[in-house]
């Protein structure tokens, strides 16, 4: 599994985890185009719990610390952030070896 797939899986795992505490109308779908930030479905505490879960999953999977809040808030604050967007932003924060 490549780095991007591992990051996306870490986000999906966090979605599954956070969905356990959400009502049926708030549940998020584990899909690349699911809007995580900017859709109004999660309140600030739920968003914080999601970001902490993603950070924990990334650290377990990739053995690196990232700030998901920093990654999520990069760019235009009016544009919603999807799973795919967040994965790209997280990957840009990682200390990855340069390609050979």
N, C-alpha and C positions, 0 to 999 in steps of 0.2 A: 504494500500500500504506500503510495507516494505521500509527501508531506501535506499537500492540499487535501487529499482524501482523509488523512488522519485528522486534520483540523476540522473538516466538515463533519466527520464522525463524532468528534469531541463536542461540536455544537449540537448535533442531533441527540447525543446522549444527554446533554444538558436540557434540551427541549423535553425529552421524555421525563426527566427528573422533575422539571418545573411544572409540567402538565398534571402531575399528581396532586398539586395543590390548587389547580385552577378549576373554575366551573366550566361546564360544557361549552358555553359560548365564548370563553376566553382561550381555550386550548389552541396550541400552535401545532402546525403540521411540520414534520421533519422533512423539509424539501428545500432545494436551493433557492427558490423564489419566495420563500416565506419571509414576510416583513417582520423584523424583530424590534426595530426602533422606528418610530414615526407612524405607527398605526393606531396608537391609543388603546391597544388591547391589554397591555400590561401597565400596572401602576408602578411607581418608582421602586417600591420594595420588591415587587416581582421581577422587575428589570434588574435590580441589584442581585437578587438570588440567581437569576439566569447568568449574569456575567461572572459571578463567583463560581458557579458550576462549570462554565466554559473554561475559566482560568485553571481550575483544579484538574479538569479533564486534560487540558493541554499539557500541564505540568506532569501528570502521570504518563501520558502517551509519549511526549516528546522530550521530557526532562528539561524543559525550559520554562521560565516564568514570563508571562506577558501581561500587559494591562489591557484587558478587553474593553474597559470603559474608554481608554484613550483611543483604541482602535475603532470602536463604534462611533465615536464622536468626530473622527477625522472627516473633513470635507464639509459640504454644504449641510447645515443643520435642518434645512427644509426638505431635503431629499431622504426618503425612507431608506433604512439599511436592511438589506436582505441577508440571509444565511451566506450566500455566495459573496456578497460585498464584505461581510465581516471576516470570512475566511481569507480573502485576499489581503485585507488590512492587517489581520493577525500575522499572516505569513511574512508581511513586510517588516514586522517587528522582530522576527526570530533571527537568531544568530546562526545562519546556515552556512555550511562550507561553500566556497566558491566552486562553480562547476569546473570540471577538469577540461 
